[in-house]
């Protein structure tokens, strides 16, 4: 299939499919005219790439996983697991930092509300 059909079947734009290829996430066969050709396996690969992206992985990290996607094996699955666990830890740390920032912002909002509650009458009297 050509890039347009892969795009239609996956819901991913042609431009994004070319980007995946540039990033080493997807490889196509090329016709002598330079046209890209894909198989049903590419549909599954794009779906997997989209799942990894939705899980917060960068294209650089997904590129580390390409060997497991291309030639699944126990060795590659173990490598992928290490990468996935590292990314999960990174996300947990980011979530913790964001939660702390939200708590600090909530505290500042409360201070501001208390100030307004105490001084709103003063502004109305002026």
N, C-alpha and C positions, 0 to 999 in steps of 0.2 A: 504494500500500500504506500501511497505517497504521503507527504507531510500534511496535506489538507485533510485526508481521511483520518490520519492519526489524531489530528486536531479535533475533528468532528467526533471521533469515538471517545476521546478522553476529556473533551471540554477545555483543553489547554490550547492557548493561541499558538499559531505557527511561530511567532516571534519567541515565545517562551520555550517552545520545543527546541529551537535553534540555540537558545541560551543554555538549555540543559546539555545540549551537545557540546557547546563551547566549554562548559564546566566539567566535561568528562563524565557526566551522569548517564548519557545516552549516546549510543553509537549507531549510525545508520550505514547501510550499504549504499554505494553511489553508482549510479548508472554512468555510462560513458559521457552522457550529456551533463553530468553533475547533479542530477536530481537525486534527492534522498529517497531511499526505499526502506520501509519498516515491515515488521511481521507482527503477528498477534502477541508475541512475547514483549514487544515494545509497548503495547497497550498495558500489559501488566506492570512493566517497569515504570511507566509514567504514573500509574496509579500508586505504586509503592513510593515513588519520589514525592508525590503529593501528600501521602500519609506521613512521610518523614518531615516534610515542611510544616504540615499542620501540627506536628508534635513539637515544633520549635527548633528543629535541626537546621543548621545552615547548609548551603550547597557544598561548602568545603567539607563539612562533616559527612554529608551524604556521599561525597566522592570517596571518602575512606571506606564506605560500605559497599562500593561498587563490586569489588571482588566477590563478596558474599552473594550479591544479587546475580552476578554473572555465572558463577560456578558454586552453587551452594554445597557446603561440606561442613563437617563437624568443626574442623579447624577454623573455617571462615565464620561459622556461627558463633564460636567462642570469641573471636576477634570482634564481631559485631556487638556481642553482648557487652564487652568491655566499653566499647564506644557508646552504646546506648545508656549504660549505667553512668558513665562520665557525664553525658549530656543531661541525664535526669538530675544528677547532683548539682550541676550548673544551674538548671532551672529552679531547683529547690532553694538554692542560695539567692537567686534573683527574687524569687517569691518572698523569701524572708526579708530581704532588704526593702522590697516594695511595701510589705506589711508594716515594717517599722516606720517607713516614711509616711504611710497613711496615718498611723497612730500619732506621729509628731504633728502632722497637718491637722488632725482632729483636735489635738490639744490647742494649737494656735487658733483654730476656729472658735473653740470654746472661750478662750481668753478674749477674743474680739467680741463675741456675743455678750459676754459679761460686761465688758467695757461699755458697749452700746446700751445695754440694759440699765447701767448706772448713770449714763450721761445723756441719754436721748431726751430726757426732760429738760436738761440744761440748754440744748440746742433749740428746742421748741420755744423756750422762754425768751430767747434773744430776738 
